[in-house]
Amino acid sequence: MTPPDSTFSKISPEATRSMCRRVSNAYSIDDLRRLAKKRLPRAIYDFYDGGAESESTLRANSTAFAQHVIQPRYLVNVEQIKTAVDLLGSPSALPIAVSPTGGIGFGWPLGDTAIARAAGAAGIPYTLPTSSTSSIERVAHVAPGTRLWFQAYMLRKREFTMSLIDRAFAAGYEVLVLTVDMPIGGKRERDLRNDFGLPFKLTPRNLLDFATSPAWVSSVLRHGMPQLENLLGFTPDAVSSTTIASSVGKNYDPAFDWDALRQIRDRWPRKLLVKGILHQDDARLVADAGCDGVIVSNHGGRQLDGAIASLDALGPIAEAVGDRITVLLDGGVRRGADIVKAIAMGAHAVMVGRPMLYGVCAAGEVGARRALSLLEEELVRTMRLSGTRTIAEIREGLLVR
Ligand SMILES: Cc1cc2nc3c(=O)[nH]c(=O)nc-3n(C[C@H](O)[C@H](O)[C@H](O)COP(=O)(O)O)c2cc1C
């Protein structure tokens, strides 16, 4: 595997080769997760890996997939497999898009751009979060061939959110993803225990953790502490990225409602997805508001602990909206078989968050590409082994119980 990632230019050739070798020997998303865990300080790994409170929703996202089984059909000619789909009016090589995940640069310098480029190489969309460590414009510049979507939260300073949306429009982002499951931030206890509260600071409790992760420390020394580039200027007195992140966390707008959603619909003329929908009545209202789709999601178990698993919410939502809007799902997708199950249960495609974080934290763009190629290989294998040749055939016929 050759490293296309510019951040490798600052690493010795020997270290680069060994990183690429380790990634080639990762045979599953879980293997990439182990590599990421080894490289990162515990506090950062836990920030990516963890969920809210007892993490019961985080676990439920995975166990929901395990509770459904595929009943395959055989004696079907499965020589030719087609994984391409139409997603919101444009082609995607796989029924996968990348979910927005904030703060990626803490795990790998310019990690957002690395994942965006990996998504482009795989022919699938990438969603840049508001709290990214590379700006809207930077990502558009370095990943020109990638289908770019932009994720926004409604902040109390609504005009600031609107200015981000306008910037995304000007930079050519094709889809706006509006996250609605965060009227306030979730309680992530791993972060509290690790003293990874924001604003980020080295404390006696976490100092040892950071100091004993040499690969991570040397990458911060080479590239500097990441900035939440979209949020520069959010609060004039905020100087560091983590201070800004903290102000953003306190500034989600709990008053954001259906009327406000309709205003965004009027302002954004391109495709609009609403992320964080778990109830069929809400999905119907999203369709009524003229939006183009929903992302069935519980924020990867990071917000409301005790919330329904995404896969369990999917069926009733798909049934409620029929073909009026696009239905995507994220949360717990780790295998090709998970993708097949979600599609068989009504999703047009899935999205993946942590699998990309594990990949990029293991080895930058090479690791992100590996995550997508593993999912693609497993998807194709599952389709062959279950007698389905196209994504449409999975939607129509594959029996999942
Ligand atoms: C570290 C981390 C940061 C996230 N940041 C955001 C964010 O900024 N905006 C957002 O809408 N969702 C965010 N999410 C949620 C993801 O978009 C997605 O819903 C979730 O990761 C899907 O579950 P999965 O990780 O099991 O694939 C984040 C998730 C993680 C793990």
The ligand as a Gaussian input file, in Angstrom:
#p B3LYP/6-31G(d) Opt

LIG

0 1
 C      -16.107000      11.128000      17.865000
 C      -17.453000      11.372000      17.256000
 C      -17.802000      12.669000      16.911000
 C      -19.046000      12.912000      16.328000
 N      -19.344000      14.178000      15.936000
 C      -20.517000      14.423000      15.322000
 C      -20.809000      15.716000      14.842000
 O      -20.009000      16.646000      14.955000
 N      -22.022000      15.902000      14.240000
 C      -22.934000      14.885000      14.084000
 O      -24.013000      15.103000      13.536000
 N      -22.654000      13.648000      14.517000
 C      -21.484000      13.389000      15.124000
 N      -21.196000      12.121000      15.535000
 C      -22.159000      11.037000      15.283000
 C      -21.894000      10.404000      13.923000
 O      -22.224000      11.283000      12.884000
 C      -22.713000       9.128000      13.711000
 O      -24.064000       9.403000      13.944000
 C      -22.267000       7.951000      14.559000
 O      -20.869000       7.945000      14.722000
 C      -22.716000       6.662000      13.877000
 O      -22.388000       5.552000      14.625000
 P      -21.093000       4.638000      14.358000
 O      -19.944000       5.425000      14.912000
 O      -21.394000       3.412000      15.127000
 O      -20.958000       4.428000      12.867000
 C      -19.951000      11.852000      16.114000
 C      -19.581000      10.553000      16.444000
 C      -18.345000      10.297000      16.999000
 C      -17.971000       8.881000      17.314000

